[in-house]
Amino acid sequence: MELFHLIASVLQQPVTMELTRMGVVYAHLIACCVAIGLVLTSDVAMIKQLFQGSDSTAADKEHLHMLKKTVLMALAALWVTGIGILALDYSQKGAMYFLNPKLQAKILVVVLLTLNGWVLHSVVMPAMDKAGSLLKLDINARSLALFSGVVSGVSWFYGAMLGIARPLSWKYSLGEIMVAYPVLICLGFVAMTLLVKWAANRAEAKAPARLNPALASW
């Protein structure tokens, strides 16, 4: 019993709490950075593929599966470390801690990111894997893929911004903090839709020349 009380006393020391929180925040940051790096790399690769007009290769599909697993692990680590941070801060600040609009905004973004991740990994990625490329999806599946992709990218970067945005704490309402979120999603979706439409039109223009090489001389 004395040993138990000694351990509990050490854990309750301010210095111990600060070091523990720092370690959990560091793990939280690493998970976020890994996920953002992978998502950004994947988006750049997809845009490059659209410009080149090429289909997915076996290596691309293998990369997609590895990306799926790694991002899921990063998201799980984000949840675990995030809950750890919430628990530590709640133990120090009480229930009032959860009334911070910036914290509420971050939790909301992570929840939306998780739901969107389920759509991406359960619906979008299997469809793209089967079709071979984004351009070969039907219009509804393509729109869902673009929207989910944009939501994923915006959510990761917006969540990361909220994670370091200490000046926003208690100064703005939840609506004011989140106002840019849907705007960025809409702008990103429009931009990606226009890019995919351009790539699809270019692919259709090249199709007759591939079917009849004589047309290429015209």
C-alpha positions as CSV (number, residue, x, y, z in Angstrom):
1,M,0.0,0.0,0.0
2,E,2.8,2.4,0.8
3,L,4.4,1.8,-2.6
4,F,1.0,2.4,-4.2
5,H,0.7,5.7,-2.4
6,L,4.2,6.7,-3.3
7,I,3.6,6.0,-7.0
8,A,0.3,8.0,-6.9
9,S,2.1,10.8,-5.1
10,V,4.8,11.0,-7.8
11,L,2.3,10.9,-10.6
12,Q,0.4,13.8,-9.1
13,Q,3.5,16.0,-8.9
14,P,3.2,19.0,-11.3
15,V,6.6,18.3,-12.9
16,T,5.6,14.6,-13.6
17,M,2.3,15.7,-15.1
18,E,4.0,18.2,-17.3
19,L,6.5,15.7,-18.6
20,T,3.8,13.1,-19.1
21,R,1.7,15.6,-21.1
22,M,4.7,16.6,-23.1
23,G,5.4,13.0,-24.1
24,V,1.8,12.4,-25.1
25,V,1.6,15.6,-27.1
26,Y,4.8,14.7,-28.8
27,A,3.4,11.3,-29.8
28,H,0.2,13.1,-30.9
29,L,2.3,15.4,-33.1
30,I,4.3,12.6,-34.7
31,A,1.1,10.7,-35.6
32,C,-0.4,13.9,-37.2
33,C,2.8,14.6,-39.1
34,V,3.1,11.1,-40.5
35,A,-0.6,11.1,-41.6
36,I,-0.3,14.5,-43.2
37,G,2.9,13.6,-45.0
38,L,1.3,10.4,-46.4
39,V,-1.9,12.2,-47.5
40,L,0.0,15.0,-49.1
41,T,2.3,12.5,-51.0
42,S,-0.7,10.5,-52.1
43,D,-2.6,13.6,-53.4
44,V,0.5,14.8,-55.3
45,A,0.9,11.3,-56.9
46,M,-2.8,11.3,-57.9
47,I,-2.6,14.8,-59.5
48,K,0.6,13.7,-61.3
49,Q,-1.2,10.7,-62.6
50,L,-4.0,12.8,-63.9
51,F,-1.6,15.1,-65.8
52,Q,0.1,12.1,-67.2
53,G,-3.1,10.3,-68.1
54,S,-1.8,7.0,-66.9
55,D,-3.6,4.1,-65.1
56,S,-2.7,2.6,-61.8
57,T,0.0,-0.1,-61.9
58,A,0.5,-3.0,-59.6
59,A,3.0,-0.9,-57.7
60,D,0.5,1.9,-57.3
61,K,-2.1,-0.5,-56.0
62,E,0.4,-1.9,-53.5
63,H,1.3,1.7,-52.4
64,L,-2.5,2.4,-52.0
65,H,-2.9,-0.5,-49.7
66,M,0.1,0.4,-47.6
67,L,-1.1,4.0,-47.4
68,K,-4.5,2.8,-46.2
69,K,-2.9,0.8,-43.4
70,T,-0.5,3.5,-42.3
71,V,-3.0,6.3,-42.3
72,L,-5.4,4.1,-40.3
73,M,-2.7,3.4,-37.7
74,A,-1.8,7.1,-37.6
75,L,-5.5,8.0,-37.0
76,A,-5.8,5.4,-34.3
77,A,-2.7,6.8,-32.6
78,L,-4.2,10.3,-33.0
79,W,-7.3,9.2,-31.1
80,V,-5.4,7.4,-28.4
81,T,-3.0,10.2,-27.7
82,G,-5.7,12.8,-28.1
83,I,-7.8,11.1,-25.4
84,G,-4.7,11.0,-23.3
85,I,-4.2,14.7,-23.6
86,L,-7.9,15.4,-22.8
87,A,-7.7,13.2,-19.7
88,L,-4.6,14.9,-18.4
89,D,-5.9,18.4,-19.0
90,Y,-9.3,17.5,-17.5
91,S,-7.6,16.2,-14.4
92,Q,-5.9,19.6,-14.0
93,K,-8.6,22.0,-15.3
94,G,-11.9,20.3,-14.6
95,A,-15.0,20.2,-16.8
96,M,-14.7,23.8,-17.8
97,Y,-11.8,22.7,-20.1
98,F,-14.3,21.1,-22.5
99,L,-16.1,24.5,-23.0
100,N,-13.2,25.9,-25.0
101,P,-14.5,26.5,-28.5
102,K,-11.1,25.8,-30.1
103,L,-11.0,22.4,-28.4
104,Q,-14.6,21.7,-29.5
105,A,-13.6,22.6,-33.1
106,K,-10.6,20.2,-33.0
107,I,-12.7,17.3,-31.7
108,L,-15.4,18.0,-34.4
109,V,-12.8,18.0,-37.2
110,V,-11.3,14.7,-35.9
111,V,-14.7,13.1,-35.7
112,L,-15.5,14.2,-39.3
113,L,-12.1,13.0,-40.4
114,T,-12.7,9.6,-38.9
115,L,-16.2,9.3,-40.5
116,N,-14.7,10.4,-43.8
117,G,-11.9,8.0,-43.4
118,W,-14.4,5.2,-43.1
119,V,-16.0,6.3,-46.4
120,L,-12.6,6.5,-48.1
121,H,-11.4,3.1,-47.0
122,S,-14.7,1.2,-47.3
123,V,-16.1,2.7,-50.5
124,V,-13.8,4.9,-52.4
125,M,-10.5,3.0,-52.3
126,P,-12.1,-0.4,-53.2
127,A,-13.9,1.3,-56.2
128,M,-10.7,2.9,-57.4
129,D,-8.7,-0.3,-56.9
130,K,-11.3,-2.1,-59.1
131,A,-11.6,0.6,-61.7
132,G,-7.8,1.2,-62.1
133,S,-8.0,5.0,-62.1
134,L,-10.1,7.9,-61.0
135,L,-11.1,8.7,-64.5
136,K,-12.6,5.2,-65.0
137,L,-15.1,5.7,-62.2
138,D,-18.7,6.6,-63.0
139,I,-19.7,10.2,-62.3
140,N,-21.3,9.5,-58.9
141,A,-18.4,7.4,-57.6
142,R,-15.9,9.9,-59.0
143,S,-17.6,12.8,-57.3
144,L,-17.7,10.9,-54.0
145,A,-14.0,10.1,-54.4
146,L,-13.1,13.7,-55.0
147,F,-15.2,15.0,-52.2
148,S,-13.9,12.5,-49.7
149,G,-10.3,13.1,-50.8
150,V,-10.7,16.9,-50.4
151,V,-12.4,16.5,-47.0
152,S,-9.5,14.3,-45.9
153,G,-6.8,16.7,-47.0
154,V,-8.6,19.8,-45.5
155,S,-9.4,18.0,-42.3
156,W,-5.8,16.9,-41.6
157,F,-4.4,20.3,-42.2
158,Y,-7.2,22.2,-40.4
159,G,-6.9,19.9,-37.4
160,A,-3.1,20.4,-37.3
161,M,-3.7,24.2,-37.4
162,L,-6.1,24.0,-34.5
163,G,-3.6,21.9,-32.6
164,I,-1.1,24.8,-32.5
165,A,-3.6,27.7,-32.5
166,R,-3.3,28.7,-28.9
167,P,-4.3,32.3,-29.7
168,L,-7.8,31.1,-30.7
169,S,-8.6,29.6,-27.3
170,W,-11.6,31.3,-25.6
171,K,-11.5,34.2,-28.1
172,Y,-13.8,33.0,-30.8
173,S,-17.0,31.0,-31.0
174,L,-17.1,27.5,-32.5
175,G,-18.8,28.9,-35.6
176,E,-16.2,31.6,-36.1
177,I,-13.4,29.0,-35.8
178,M,-15.0,26.6,-38.2
179,V,-16.2,29.1,-40.8
180,A,-13.2,28.5,-43.1
181,Y,-13.5,24.7,-43.0
182,P,-16.5,24.3,-45.4
183,V,-15.1,27.1,-47.6
184,L,-11.8,25.3,-48.0
185,I,-13.7,22.0,-48.8
186,C,-15.9,23.7,-51.4
187,L,-12.9,25.4,-53.1
188,G,-10.9,22.2,-53.1
189,F,-13.8,20.2,-54.5
190,V,-14.3,22.7,-57.3
191,A,-10.6,22.8,-58.1
192,M,-10.3,19.0,-58.2
193,T,-13.5,18.7,-60.2
194,L,-12.2,21.1,-62.9
195,L,-8.8,19.3,-63.0
196,V,-10.5,15.8,-63.4
197,K,-12.8,17.2,-66.0
198,W,-9.8,18.5,-68.0
199,A,-8.0,15.2,-67.6
200,A,-11.1,13.3,-68.8
201,N,-11.5,15.6,-71.8
202,R,-7.9,15.1,-72.7
203,A,-8.1,11.4,-72.4
204,E,-11.2,11.3,-74.7
205,A,-9.4,13.5,-77.2
206,K,-6.5,11.0,-77.3
207,A,-8.7,7.9,-77.5
208,P,-9.5,8.2,-81.3
209,A,-5.8,8.6,-82.1
210,R,-5.0,5.5,-80.2
211,L,-7.7,3.5,-81.9
212,N,-6.8,4.7,-85.3
213,P,-3.1,5.8,-85.6
214,A,-3.8,7.3,-89.0
215,L,-5.8,10.1,-87.3
216,A,-2.6,11.2,-85.4
217,S,-1.2,12.6,-88.7
218,W,-4.2,15.0,-89.2
